[in-house]
Amino acid sequence: MLPDPGPAGAVPGAPGNGQDSLTFHDGKARGRELVDLAFTVQRWPMPAAPSEYYVETGELWDFFPYHPEKYPRLEAGFAELFEPDQSHLPRLVGSGRAYGLKHYGDFVAAGRNIKPPDPDAPDTLYLNNEYDTAHVLAMMFLRDRDIAKWWVAEAHALHMMDIDTCHHAVAMPLNTPDDPRAEADSEEGEVDPAEKIIVPPEFMIGAQYRHCVQHISRSPRNPDHSHVFGEGLLDYYHLTGDRQALDTLVSYGRNLAYRTNHYKRYVFGIGRGSGWSLLTMGGAYMTRPDEEVRKAANAMIDRIISQQESSGVFLDSNYHPKTADQVAPGDRR
């Protein structure tokens, strides 16, 4: 529409009642601001109860209420977490920096001529989702009902369901002779390394398989138990009723279970490989019980218990093991 110096000729109204909202501008306004304005006006409301209600239900486990007047430093810390983190730079310092929970993850990259990159530019690329962003932001929204946090939680959940999830796979050979999938359990004994091994589609179907080349840089045909998150999808399902979120969470749990039950290297002990897997498989099992998921979770739990000393100390870890100076005297080997 052409700018018009006169008054708007339409009555603003909500979608669905046959009325439109029109915004007239001089053509010089920043396009990003207008997109944000339209997005804000057109979005549907997201109801939420006072934070104390979620505490009383006990359904959100370690959820705690929103009392900024009593705990100002705590809430200031959360606000800082949501905003850009200027001290956490990517490997290629010249092409980006961290933008915090507000922008999905650790690293951001944009065009070569944009320094520093514009965090809100349409072509900005965010990398390395190092945590369950959808879950964190859903909990933050339920605490203070800041709608901006919910918008990002929803965007991230939709991205996980549509893009981060493997929806189709076919049988394929191993990537390399030393591919860890060559360690698959076999009733006939050890696998011959010289034999051409075909990996079944089940290894990939339903996997949350990729995050970014800067961090999880393994082949997209070889997903990892580490960095698989599902709690945010479960939150999204309970808050919206979107069955795709529940189906995606269940697919993550079943995929993790398949790899754990068929490949010995995926029976992780103490560490993030088991921690994130158990959170995801636990959420999937609680909503849709599955014997294969239970079997895989028990295998990991048994290995974790086997690594624990009688004093309660863990001296064996598949990630970030304790160093000698962190082990108490008398516990060293």
N, C-alpha and C positions, 0 to 999 in steps of 0.2 A: 504494500500500500504506500501511496505517496504521503509525505508529511503534510499536515494540514494545520494552519495556525488557529483554526477555529476549535470549538469544543468538540469532544468526542460525540459521535452520533449513535452510540449504542449504550444500552444499560448493562453494567457488569452483572454477571450471573454465574452460578455454579454449573459445571458440566452436567448435561443430562436434562436441563430444563428448557432447551431451545434458545438460550441467550449466549452471547459471546462477550469476552473482555478484550478490548482493543487498547494497544499502547502506541501512542504517536510520539515520534522523536525526530530530531533534526538531522539524523543521519550521521552525526559525529560521535554519538555515544559509543562507549566500548561495547563491542558485541558480546563479550563474555558476561558482562553485567546484565545485559538483556536476557541472555540465555538463563542465567541464574534466577532472574526475576520471574520468567515464565515457568521455570521449574518449580519455584517456591509456590506460585499461585495455583498451578495445576495439580500439584501433588495431593493425594488423598490424606486425610488426617490419620494419625497412628495413635490410638488411645493407649493409655498406660495408667495403672493404679499407683497410689503413693508407694514409695519404696518400702515402707514398713510392712505392707501387705505381702510382698515377696519374701521378706524375712520370716514372717509368721507361717507361710505355707511350708517352708523348709524344702521346697522343690528345687531351689537354685543352689543348694549346698552351701558354699562359702560366701554367698551374697550378703552384703551389709548395707544398711540404709544410708540415705543422703542427709547429712547434718552439717552443712557448710559453716554455720555459726559456731558449732562446737569443735569442729576439726578443720579449721581454715588451711593449715599447712598440708593436710592430706588432700583436700580438694584442689589446692594449688598444684600439687604434684600431678594429679590426674589431668588438670588443664594443660600442664606442660607436656605430658605424654601425648596429648591429642594434637598439639601443635608441632611444627617442624623442629627437628633436632639438629642444630648446627654443628655439633661436635662429632657426628657419626657420618663420615664421608665414605663414598664408594671407592673402589680401587682406582678408577679413573676419575681423579678429583676434578679435572677440568670439565667433565661432562655431567656432573650431577652431585647431589648430596641427599641426605636423608630428609624425609618429609613426614615422618611419624604416622600415627594411626589415622590422621586426617586423610592421608593419601596412600593407604594400603600397605606400606611396607618400608623397607630400609632404603632402597636406592631409586633414583629417578634419572632418566636420561631423555634428552630432547635433541633437536637439530644441532648440528655442529656450530652453527653461528649464533646460538642462543646461550649466552653465558651471563649469569647463571640461568639454568632452565626455568621457564615459567611453570610453576606447579599446577596451574589451572588451564594450561593450553590444551586444546583438544588432541594434539598429537604427542603429548607427553606420555612416556612409557614408564611404568612403575615395576620394579623388580624385587625379588626376594621377599616373599611373605614368610617372615620368620616366626610367626605365631598365629594363633587362631583369631584373626582380626575380626571376623564376623561375631564370634562369641564375646570377645572383649568389648566391642562397641555395643552389642545388644545389652550386655550387663550395665555398661555406662549409661545407655539410654534409659533403662528401667530405673536407674538410680535418680537421675536428675531430669528426665523427660526432655532432654535437649534433642529436638527433632533432627538436627544436622548429624548427630551420631547415628541415629537410626537409618538415615539415608545412606550413609557409607556402609553400615552393616548390611543393609539390603543389597546394595550394589555388589559388595564383596561376595555375599552368599550366591547371588545369581551368577556371578563370574565363576565361582567354584563349580556350580552345577552344570553350567553350559560349556565352559572352556577347560577348566582344570581336570575334568573327569574324562576318562577314556570310555567312549560310548560304543566303540566297535573295534574288534581285533580279529586277526586271522593267525593261523599257525605259521611261525617263522623260525628259521634257523638261528642259532646263537650268533651274537655279534662277533665274538672273538673266541679262540680256543680256551682262554682263561676266564670266560664269562662265569660268574658265580652260579648261574643256573645249571651249570654242568654238575653241580653237587646234588642234584635231585635224588631223593631216596629211590632205591630200586630194589624190588623183591629178588632180582637176579644177581645182586651183588653190586660192586662198584661200577660206575659208568666208564666206558672206554673213552679217553680223551680224544682219540683219533676218529671216533664215530661222529657222524654229523647228527647233532641233536636238534630236534624240532621242538620248539617251545609251544605249548598249547595256548589257545586264545584265553583260557581262564587266567593265565598269568597277568594279562593286561586288562581284561574286561572289568569295568567298575573301579579301576585304580584312580587315585588322585596322583597323577604321575609326573607332574612337572611344575617347577616353581621359577627358577631362573638359572641361566647359564653361569652366572657369577658364583652361585653357591651349590645348588644341586645340579651338577654338570654331567651326570651320567646319561647314558642313552635314553631317549624317550621310550625305547623298547625294554627298559630295565628299571621299573619304578622302585622306590625305596620306602621302607617302613618309616624312616625319619621324615619329619615335616608332612605328615598326613594328619589333617585336622577335621573333626566332625562335630564338635560340640556346638559350633556356631550354626550349623545346618539344623541341628536338633532344636536350638532356640528359635530359629526362623520358622520351622514347622509348627512349633507350639504357639507362636505369636501370630502366625498368618494362616495356618491350615494348608499351606502349599505342600501337596503330597510329593512333588518332585524333590523337595528338600529331604523328606524322610526316605524316599527311595534312593537318593544319592548317598545319604549316610549309610544305609544298609548295604549298598554296593561297596562302599569303602571297607566296611567291616568284613564282608564276605571275601573281598579280594585279599585283604590282609590275612584272613584265616587260611585261604587257599595256599598262599605262598609260605606261611608259617608251617602248615601241616605237610607240605610236600618238599620243602627245601630246608635242610638243616641249618644253613647259615642265617635264616630268618627267625630262628628261635632265640630272640635276644634276651640277655640278662639285664642287670641294672643299667640304666642309661636312657637316653631319649628315644632310642629305637623302640624300646618296650613301653616307655612312658606314654608317648603319643599314640602308639598302637593300641594300648590297653584302654585309653580314654575313648578312642574311636570305636573299638570293638565293644566296649562296655555300653556305650550309648546305643549302638546297633542292637545288641543283645537284649537290652532292657525294653526296647520298643518292639522288636521282632525276634524272639528267641530262636537260636539256630545252633544245632549240635556242633557243627564245624567251627563256629565262632567260639563256643565254649571250650572246645578241645584246644584251639590255638591259644586262647587266653590262659588256660591252665598250664600249658607247656611253658609259657613265658614266666608265669608266676612261680612255678616249680624251680626254674633256673635261677630266678632272682633269690628265692629262699636259699638255694644251695650256695650262693655266693656270700651269704651273710654269716659273719662270725658269731660266736656265742655272746660276745659283748654287744652285738648289734651293729658293729662296724662292717662296712662293705669294703673289702680289699681288692675286689676284682670288678672291673667295669669295662664295657665295650665303648664307652665314650667318657672322656675327661676323667681318667683314673686318678686316684689320690697319689700325690707325690710323697717322698719319704718324710719331708718336713711336716706333712699334714697328718701323718699317722701317729697316734699316741704311743709313748714308750711302752714296750711290752707287747704291742700288737704287730710289730714288724716281722717280716719273714726274710 
